[in-house]
Amino acid sequence: MYNLLIVDDEPLILESLYQMISKKRDRQFMVFKAGSALESLKIFREHRIDLLMTDICLPETNGLKLRDKIQENWPECFTIFLTGQEEFEYAKEAVHLEVEEYMLKPINSDELTECLKRVKNSLDL
């Protein structure tokens, strides 16, 4: 079982993703959730997180900077970026950072399931 942390400042999206993953992925992921980057760092200090799924646009920082901070302290953590932004610069930066996935909101349940399968296979390796 892997630990997955979802970070999104929009409560409805956060809860929706939490429910989708909890129901679809059975016991493959223990799912944690955070409504801010600061809250997510607290969870990282308390639990070994294998997969970070974060919104790029967060109030106190952006997901790109959060991912950088995570990689400094927990380099083995994989990352999936979520965004409602279709700006090319975000996708370009995500590719540059060698993140595992980049998904546009609204997230489709089937696409999320496939994404998590791919990432789980990478984690298994």
SELO-162049 format. One line per field, with one value per residue: chain; x, y, z of N, C-alpha, C in turn; residue in one letter; residue number from 1. Coordinates in Angstrom, 1 decimal, decimal comma, always signed. Atoms other than C-alpha are relative to their C-alpha. Example, Ala and Ser with C-alpha at 12.3 -4.5 7.8 and 13.67 -1.06 7.14 Angstrom:
REM SELO-162049
nuza [A_A]
n_u [+0,9_-0,9]
n_v [-1,2_-1,1]
n_w [+0,0_+0,0]
ca_u [+12,3_+13,7]
ca_v [-4,5_-1,1]
ca_w [+7,8_+7,1]
c_u [+0,9_-0,8]
c_v [+1,2_+1,1]
c_w [+0,0_+0,8]
doro [A_S]
seke [1_2]
REM end
This chain:
REM SELO-162049
nuza [A_A_A_A_A_A_A_A_A_A_A_A_A_A_A_A_A_A_A_A_A_A_A_A_A_A_A_A_A_A_A_A_A_A_A_A_A_A_A_A_A_A_A_A_A_A_A_A_A_A_A_A_A_A_A_A_A_A_A_A_A_A_A_A_A_A_A_A_A_A_A_A_A_A_A_A_A_A_A_A_A_A_A_A_A_A_A_A_A_A_A_A_A_A_A_A_A_A_A_A_A_A_A_A_A_A_A_A_A_A_A_A_A_A_A_A_A_A_A_A_A_A_A_A_A]
n_u [+0,8_-0,7_+0,7_+0,2_+0,5_+0,6_-0,1_+0,8_+0,6_+1,5_+0,6_+0,8_-0,9_-0,8_+0,8_+0,4_-1,2_-0,2_+1,0_-0,3_-1,1_+0,3_+0,9_-0,5_-1,3_+0,1_-1,1_-1,3_-0,4_+0,6_+0,2_+0,0_+0,4_-0,4_+0,6_-1,0_-1,4_-0,4_+0,5_-0,6_-1,3_+0,2_+0,3_-1,2_-0,9_+0,6_+0,2_-0,8_+0,9_-0,6_+0,5_+0,6_+0,9_+0,2_+0,4_-1,1_+0,3_+0,4_-0,1_-1,2_-1,1_+0,6_-0,4_-1,4_-0,9_+0,3_-0,6_-1,5_-0,3_+0,2_-1,1_-1,1_+0,0_+0,6_-0,3_+0,5_+1,5_+0,5_+1,0_+1,0_+0,5_+1,4_+0,2_+1,0_-0,7_-0,5_-1,1_-1,1_-1,2_+0,1_-0,3_-1,5_-0,7_+0,2_-0,8_-1,3_-0,2_+0,1_+1,1_+0,6_+1,2_+0,5_+1,4_+0,8_+1,3_+0,4_-0,6_+0,8_-0,3_-0,7_-1,3_-0,6_-0,3_-1,1_-1,2_-0,5_-0,6_-1,3_-0,9_-0,2_-1,0_-1,3_-0,4_-0,4_-1,4]
n_v [-1,2_-1,3_-1,2_-1,0_-1,3_-1,0_-1,4_-0,9_-1,0_+0,0_+1,2_+1,0_+0,8_+0,8_+1,1_+0,8_+0,8_+0,9_+1,0_+0,8_+0,9_+0,9_+1,0_+0,7_+0,7_+1,0_-0,1_-0,3_-1,3_-0,6_-1,4_-1,1_-1,2_-1,3_-1,2_-1,0_+0,5_+0,1_+1,2_+1,2_+0,2_+0,6_+1,4_+0,6_+0,2_+1,0_+1,3_+0,2_-0,2_+0,5_-0,6_-1,3_-0,4_-1,4_-1,1_-0,9_-1,3_+0,0_-1,3_-0,5_+0,4_+0,8_+1,4_+0,2_-0,3_+1,1_+1,2_-0,2_+0,1_+1,4_+0,7_-0,2_+0,8_+1,4_+0,1_+1,2_-0,3_-0,3_-1,1_-0,3_-1,4_-0,3_-1,4_-0,5_-0,9_+0,7_-0,7_+0,9_-0,1_+1,0_+1,3_-0,1_+0,1_+1,4_+0,9_-0,3_+0,5_+1,5_+0,5_+1,2_-0,3_-1,3_+0,2_-1,2_+0,1_+1,0_+1,4_+1,1_+1,1_+1,0_-0,5_+0,1_+1,4_+0,3_-0,7_+0,7_+1,3_-0,3_-0,5_+1,1_+0,9_-0,6_+0,2_+1,4_+0,3]
n_w [+0,0_+0,1_-0,6_+1,0_-0,5_+1,0_-0,5_+0,8_-0,9_+0,2_-0,8_+0,8_+0,8_-0,9_-0,5_+1,1_+0,3_-1,1_+0,2_+1,2_-0,2_-1,1_+0,5_+1,2_-0,2_-1,1_-1,0_+0,6_-0,6_-1,2_+0,5_-0,9_+0,7_-0,6_+0,7_+0,2_+0,1_-1,4_-0,6_+0,6_-0,6_-1,3_+0,2_+0,5_-1,2_-0,8_+0,7_+1,3_+1,1_+1,2_+1,2_-0,2_+1,0_-0,4_+0,9_+0,2_-0,6_-1,4_-0,5_-0,6_+0,9_+1,0_-0,1_+0,5_-1,2_-1,0_+0,5_-0,2_-1,4_-0,3_+0,5_-0,8_-1,2_+0,3_+1,5_+0,6_+0,2_+1,3_+0,1_+1,1_+0,0_+0,4_+0,2_+0,8_+0,9_+1,2_+0,5_+0,4_-0,9_-1,1_+0,5_+0,3_-1,3_-0,5_+0,7_-0,4_-1,3_+0,1_-0,8_+0,5_+0,8_+0,0_+0,4_+0,0_-0,6_-1,0_+0,1_+0,4_-0,9_+0,8_+0,2_-1,2_-0,3_+0,9_-0,5_-1,2_+0,4_+0,5_-1,0_-0,9_+0,7_-0,2_-1,4_-0,2_+0,5]
ca_u [+0,0_+1,2_+0,4_-1,1_-1,7_-4,1_-3,6_-6,3_-7,6_-11,1_-13,0_-15,4_-12,7_-10,5_-13,4_-14,5_-10,9_-10,6_-13,9_-13,0_-9,7_-10,8_-13,6_-11,8_-8,3_-9,4_-6,3_-3,6_-3,5_-4,0_-5,4_-4,6_-5,9_-4,8_-6,5_-3,2_+0,5_+1,2_-1,1_+0,4_+3,9_+2,6_+1,3_+4,6_+6,4_+4,0_+3,7_+5,8_+4,0_+4,7_+2,6_+1,7_-1,3_-1,4_-3,2_-0,8_-2,6_-2,6_-3,1_+0,1_+2,4_+2,0_+2,2_+5,5_+7,2_+5,5_+6,8_+10,4_+10,2_+8,9_+11,7_+14,3_+13,2_+11,4_+13,1_+11,5_+7,9_+6,2_+4,0_+0,8_-0,1_-3,8_-4,8_-7,7_-5,2_-4,5_-1,5_+1,4_+4,0_+2,6_+2,8_+6,3_+7,5_+5,9_+7,7_+10,9_+10,5_+10,0_+6,7_+4,7_+1,5_-0,2_-4,1_-6,5_-9,6_-12,3_-10,9_-12,6_-12,9_-11,8_-8,8_-7,9_-8,0_-5,7_-3,3_-3,1_-2,5_+0,4_+1,9_+1,4_+3,3_+6,1_+6,1_+6,2_+9,4]
ca_v [+0,0_+3,5_+6,8_+9,4_+13,1_+15,3_+19,0_+21,4_+24,7_+24,1_+22,0_+20,5_+19,4_+18,1_+16,0_+14,8_+13,6_+12,0_+10,1_+9,0_+7,6_+6,1_+4,2_+3,3_+2,2_-0,1_-0,7_+0,3_+3,8_+5,2_+8,7_+11,8_+15,3_+18,9_+22,2_+24,1_+23,8_+24,5_+21,7_+19,3_+19,9_+19,0_+15,7_+15,0_+15,4_+13,0_+10,3_+8,9_+10,1_+8,2_+10,2_+13,9_+15,0_+18,8_+21,7_+24,1_+27,2_+27,4_+30,5_+30,7_+29,2_+27,3_+23,6_+23,9_+25,5_+23,0_+20,2_+21,7_+21,9_+18,3_+17,1_+18,7_+16,8_+13,7_+13,1_+9,7_+11,2_+11,1_+14,0_+14,5_+18,1_+19,1_+22,3_+24,2_+26,2_+25,3_+27,5_+25,9_+27,3_+25,1_+22,0_+23,0_+23,4_+20,1_+18,3_+20,1_+18,9_+15,3_+14,9_+11,7_+13,2_+16,5_+16,5_+19,2_+19,8_+18,8_+15,3_+12,5_+9,4_+7,0_+9,2_+9,4_+5,6_+5,2_+7,8_+6,1_+2,8_+4,2_+5,9_+2,8_+0,7_+3,2_+3,1_-0,7_-0,6]
ca_w [+0,0_-0,9_+0,8_-1,5_-0,5_-2,4_-2,0_-3,3_-1,8_-3,3_-0,7_-3,2_-5,5_-2,7_-1,3_-4,7_-5,5_-2,1_-2,6_-6,1_-5,1_-1,9_-3,7_-6,9_-5,6_-2,8_-0,6_-3,1_-1,6_+1,8_+1,0_+2,9_+2,0_+2,7_+1,8_+1,7_+1,0_+4,7_+5,8_+3,3_+4,7_+8,1_+6,8_+5,0_+8,4_+10,0_+7,3_+4,5_+1,4_-1,8_-4,2_-4,1_-6,1_-6,0_-7,6_-9,2_-8,1_-4,3_-2,2_-0,2_-2,9_-6,1_-6,6_-8,6_-5,5_-3,2_-5,3_-5,2_-1,4_-1,2_-3,4_-1,3_+1,8_+0,3_-3,1_-3,5_-3,6_-7,0_-8,2_-10,2_-11,0_-11,2_-12,7_-14,2_-16,1_-19,7_-19,9_-21,7_-19,3_-16,5_-18,6_-19,8_-16,2_-15,2_-17,9_-17,0_-13,4_-14,6_-12,8_-13,3_-14,6_-15,4_-15,4_-16,3_-14,2_-14,1_-13,5_-15,2_-12,9_-15,7_-16,5_-12,9_-12,5_-15,5_-14,2_-10,8_-12,4_-14,3_-11,3_-9,1_-11,7_-11,5_-7,7_-7,8_-9,8]
c_u [+0,9_-0,8_-0,1_-0,6_-0,5_+0,0_-0,8_-0,7_-1,5_-0,6_-0,8_+0,8_+0,9_-0,9_-0,4_+1,2_+0,2_-1,0_+0,3_+1,1_-0,2_-0,9_+0,6_+1,3_+0,1_+1,1_+1,3_+0,5_-0,7_+0,0_+0,0_-0,4_+0,4_-0,6_+1,0_+1,4_+0,6_-0,5_+0,6_+1,4_+0,0_-0,2_+1,3_+0,9_-0,5_-0,1_+0,9_-1,0_+0,8_-0,4_-0,7_-0,8_-0,4_-0,5_+1,2_-0,2_-0,5_+0,2_+1,4_+1,3_-0,6_+0,5_+1,4_+1,0_-0,2_+0,7_+1,6_+0,3_-0,1_+1,2_+1,3_+0,1_-0,5_+0,2_-0,7_-1,5_-0,3_-1,0_-0,9_-0,5_-1,4_-0,1_-1,3_+0,5_+0,5_+1,2_+1,2_+1,2_-0,1_+0,4_+1,5_+0,8_-0,2_+0,8_+1,5_+0,4_-0,1_-1,1_-0,7_-1,2_-0,4_-1,5_-0,7_-1,3_-1,1_+0,5_-1,0_+0,4_+0,8_+1,5_+0,9_+0,5_+1,2_+1,3_+0,5_+0,6_+1,4_+1,0_+0,3_+1,0_+1,4_+0,5_+0,4_+1,4_+1,0]
c_v [+1,2_+1,1_+1,1_+1,3_+0,8_+1,4_+0,9_+1,0_+0,1_-1,2_-1,0_-0,9_-1,0_-1,2_-0,9_-0,9_-1,1_-1,2_-0,9_-1,0_-1,0_-1,2_-0,9_-0,9_-1,0_+0,2_+0,3_+1,3_+0,3_+1,5_+1,0_+1,3_+1,2_+1,1_+1,1_-0,6_-0,2_-1,3_-1,2_-0,2_-0,6_-1,5_-0,7_-0,2_-1,1_-1,4_-0,1_+0,0_-0,5_+0,8_+1,3_+0,4_+1,4_+0,9_+0,9_+1,3_-0,1_+1,4_+0,5_-0,3_-0,7_-1,4_-0,3_+0,2_-1,0_-1,2_+0,1_-0,2_-1,5_-0,8_+0,2_-0,9_-1,4_-0,3_-1,3_+0,1_+0,3_+1,1_-0,1_+1,4_+0,0_+1,5_+0,3_+0,9_-0,7_+0,7_-0,9_+0,1_-1,0_-1,4_-0,1_-0,2_-1,4_-1,0_+0,2_-0,6_-1,5_-0,5_-1,2_+0,3_+1,5_-0,1_+1,3_-0,3_+0,4_-1,4_-1,0_-1,3_-1,1_+0,4_-0,1_-1,4_-0,4_+0,6_-0,7_-1,3_+0,1_+0,3_-1,2_-1,0_+0,6_-0,1_-1,4_-0,3_+0,6]
c_w [+0,0_+0,6_-1,0_+0,7_-1,1_+0,7_-1,0_+0,9_-0,3_+0,7_-0,8_-0,9_+0,8_+0,5_-1,1_-0,4_+1,1_-0,1_-1,2_+0,2_+1,0_-0,5_-1,1_+0,2_+1,1_+1,0_-0,6_+0,5_+1,3_-0,3_+1,1_-0,8_+0,8_-0,9_-0,3_-0,1_+1,4_+0,7_-0,6_+0,5_+1,4_-0,1_-0,5_+1,2_+0,9_-0,6_-1,2_-1,1_-1,3_-1,3_+0,4_-1,2_+0,4_-1,1_-0,2_+0,6_+1,4_+0,5_+0,5_-0,8_-1,2_+0,1_-0,5_+1,2_+1,1_-0,4_+0,2_+1,5_+0,4_-0,5_+0,7_+1,3_-0,2_-1,5_-0,6_-0,3_-1,5_+0,0_-1,2_+0,2_-0,5_-0,3_-0,9_-1,1_-1,2_-0,6_-0,3_+0,9_+1,2_-0,4_-0,3_+1,3_+0,6_-0,7_+0,4_+1,4_+0,0_+0,9_-0,7_-0,9_+0,2_-0,5_+0,1_+0,7_-1,0_-0,3_-0,3_+0,8_-0,8_-0,2_+1,2_+0,4_-0,8_+0,4_+1,2_-0,3_-0,5_+1,1_+1,0_-0,6_+0,2_+1,5_+0,3_-0,4_+1,0]
doro [M_Y_N_L_L_I_V_D_D_E_P_L_I_L_E_S_L_Y_Q_M_I_S_K_K_R_D_R_Q_F_M_V_F_K_A_G_S_A_L_E_S_L_K_I_F_R_E_H_R_I_D_L_L_M_T_D_I_C_L_P_E_T_N_G_L_K_L_R_D_K_I_Q_E_N_W_P_E_C_F_T_I_F_L_T_G_Q_E_E_F_E_Y_A_K_E_A_V_H_L_E_V_E_E_Y_M_L_K_P_I_N_S_D_E_L_T_E_C_L_K_R_V_K_N_S_L_D_L]
seke [1_2_3_4_5_6_7_8_9_10_11_12_13_14_15_16_17_18_19_20_21_22_23_24_25_26_27_28_29_30_31_32_33_34_35_36_37_38_39_40_41_42_43_44_45_46_47_48_49_50_51_52_53_54_55_56_57_58_59_60_61_62_63_64_65_66_67_68_69_70_71_72_73_74_75_76_77_78_79_80_81_82_83_84_85_86_87_88_89_90_91_92_93_94_95_96_97_98_99_100_101_102_103_104_105_106_107_108_109_110_111_112_113_114_115_116_117_118_119_120_121_122_123_124_125]
REM end
